[in-house]
Amino acid sequence: MGSLTKLRERYINYVNREVQNINAAIGHPGTEIFWDPTYIIYIRKATTLLTFNQLSGGQKVLYALMVRLAINKLFSRRFGLFILDEPTIHLDEDSRRILSNFIDQMEGIKQLIIVSHTDEFLGTIDNEIELKQTEYKTINAQNDRNALDD
């Protein structure tokens, strides 16, 4: 077995373990999510094995985000930067809240950039940049949230 194959297996195993930890932390114990060596995501619930393509839109977003969070944890030790684009799209309200809380608790992230059209993250951020079609403004999150209405 070549060294590249060993390295890939090690990282896939790390990501798989981390996804299980994330899955349990956000309240989905009993569901196993894992990558195979060809990077296909599988979900096992009891005796049912599903491929990623068999999931609903919200499930796809949630499980793919878990994999991204696990990969980020692997690399954030070195870089400390994580960028999420619409991480809560297609998720129900409870899943958005749980995920927002989980991301807020993540360690090792020095800079977190989130692009979102929803307000789940407003209570957990230090600074917000609000973009509109013709303008933008920077808002310090410690200021009165009413500043957004200007």
Salt bridges, closest charged atoms under 4 A:
GLU18 OE2 - LYS73 NZ 3.14
GLU32 OE1 - ARG44 NH1 2.77
GLU86 OE2 - HIS117 ND1 2.21
ASP94 OD1 - ARG97 NH2 3.49
GLU120 OE2 - ARG96 NE 2.63
GLU128 OE1 - ARG145 NH2 2.63
